[in-house]
Amino acid sequence: MRKICINISFIVAVLSCISCYDVLDKRPLNIYTDNDVWSNATLLDNFIASQYMYTPVMVGDATTLFNSWTGSPMNQDPRSTDMNYFFGNSSQAFGPRLIMDITDETKYNSDSWDNLAAYKISGIPSNGGCSEYWENAYYTLRNLNNAIANLPDSPLDAELIKLRLAECRFLRAYIFYSMVKRYGAFPMLTVVPNVDSPDEVLYPIRTSEKDVYDFIISECEDIKEDLAGQTEWGRASKWAALALESRAALYAGSIAKYGKVQLDGLLGISSSEADNYFQKSYNACQEIITKGGFKLYDENSDKVQNFKDLFLTKKNCEAIMVKQHYGTGFNSGGGLCTWSWDMMQAPNPNVWNCGNENGPYLEMVEEFEYIDGTSGKLDRDYVKSRLWTMEELWANKDPRFKASIYTNGDEWEKCAGEEYGNGKIDFHIGLRKPDGTTSYNANDSYNGVKAVGYQSQHHVLSGVTNTGFGIMKYVDPSANNMIWLCESRTDYMIFRYGEILLNMAEAAYELGKDGEALEFVNQIRKRAGINKLTSIDLDKIKHERKVELAFENHRYWDLRRWRDAEEALTQWYTGVRYVLDYETRKYWIEFLDHVDGANQPQFPESNYYFPITQARIGANSNLVENPRY
């Protein structure tokens, strides 16, 4: 009989509730047989909770876990013994920003834990390594498949089993979605292999990309009513299943319309099927919109603060499914319900004397229009020709800009006192003196005015070129960033209603329903506080997704499914340097071309699919490599 290992922290937490059970008198506290788990409601709940934990990709596409300096509890990937890997790819540490770093959204401003600079400049190589989700995925899939096979025979309450079984199927579908968007085709295992299994089970071939998407969509439809009774916040619900269906079907439709069929049908979907998938996405969105009871968060007339609050307010009306965070670091027993977003993204002061780990590009900033709907692109020659206050430079921008991105002069109460910026972020790099000379030396000053502002000093002294911007979205101003790692209390939105409206708009447009597409995009824009559109096209929908969903782990995958990544991600990006004028206390603006360095970022065609890698093919000769690796 197989045995299941349950995380000991869960057992300790519930020990007082189940100490009378004979099973605890007969076995070590962290080892149980299958039958123990399937026949004990508390152990079953602990097992299911573990599987949520072992599906880390739901938070920023993190692919591993981190709860100590010496290892990861999810160590199936051969790189998991490397601290740089499990630290750099976990949501507890650096993983949440991983995908952003290889898009046109942001530049990574610190030492690379996971070779991001190389991936951005040269693309993902044939041996992989970027956001890999294969070995760890199969680890969780084995657990879920075991539960799915055995739960129907459980003696526990039938309604409970129906719900828990549906949760397992949801998690399995989410893992399949996370794998198919990376690898296209892969062995989609729905049974638990054992040593006596036939070769086709032990050494499976890749399931086609189309069949994987079809399975995900079918599963979501099949389990949605079984999840209808879900009342626990943070667990899979009917609406989460429909949200996953809407996203997966939209991806499949895009791949059918804009991709191509390869490897004898393993990769790609026939273009004749595109509308079928767009319709399925449309239908799933429509059910959420008309029956789910969700709405856009719009509680504050201050549109900047309202959009900030959307990501800081727990259990709000827009959240469909979240990963809850409790703000206790792993060093003090918080373990794996932790997140490091605030410590990483907030500006200095910071326990590591850095923060601002990601710098949005100027091109990303320019995507945010002005309130009247005109383009947000700067006339760079004009901007360089005169002095500016920050209010003048960024006046009348889409409120989502200041809610999503911070820059020089923005209020930040932790920058208290003269040293830290007197309550405002001081990003200036360079001091123009009365004699017309400019100093960029971080150790220089003039009459007590520093040549480099406090929030830029770490980057300058470290030789890092910042973009002049940081990420504000999800950043909690009340967080204590002087504590070592993992203290964020903000819940992460796995699915939110704003995404559903944009999924609906795109699916509707692809189906020729232009009026509906325009209406759903304008709902988003009205909440944001900018002028509505009078016409719609696919480029406008893509633009709205880039702005509304910025830094939420959509952009990279959107560009890949639209097959836009080669053009969008093969280009130079720009930063901004604020040079303080001593006499006027205004700023000269300098534009930093090629802010990523001497080599232009690249997205090769091969990267529309991650490599399977020769190491995996060596372990299973029935696998074939993806094209151009």
Buried (B, 14 or more C-beta within 10 A) or exposed (E): EEEBEBBEBBBEEEEEEBEEEEBBEEEEEBEBBBBBBBBBBBBBBBBBBBBBBBBBBBBBBBBBBBBEEEBBBBBBBEBBEBBBBBBBBBBBBBBBBBBBBBBBBBBBBBEBBBBBBBBBBEBBBEEBBBBBBBBBBBBBBBBBBBBBBBBEEBEBEEEBBBBBBBBBBBBBBBBBBBBBBBBBBBBBBBEBBEEEEEEEBEBBBBBBBBBBBBBBBEBBBEBBEBBEEBEEEBBBBBBBBBBBBBBBBBBBBBBBBBBEBBBEBBBBBEBEBBBBBBBBBBBBBBBBBEEBEBEBBBEBEEBBBBBBBBBBBEEBBBBBBBBBBEBBBBBEEBBBBBBBBBBBBBBBBBBBEBBBBBBBBBBBBBBBBBBEEEEBEBEBEEBEEEBBEBEEBBEEBBBBBBBBBBBBBBEBEBBEEEEBBEEBBBBBBBBBBEEEEBBBEBEBEBEEBBBBBBBBBBBBEBEBBBBBBBBBBBBBEEBEBEBEBBBBBBBBBBBBBBBBBBBBBBBBBBBEBBEBBBBBBBBBBEBBBBBEBEEBEEEBBBBBBBBBBBBBBBBBBBBBBBBBBBEBBBEEBBBBBBBBBBEEEBBBBBBBEBBBEEEEBBBBEBBBBBBBBBEBBEEBEEBBBBBEB
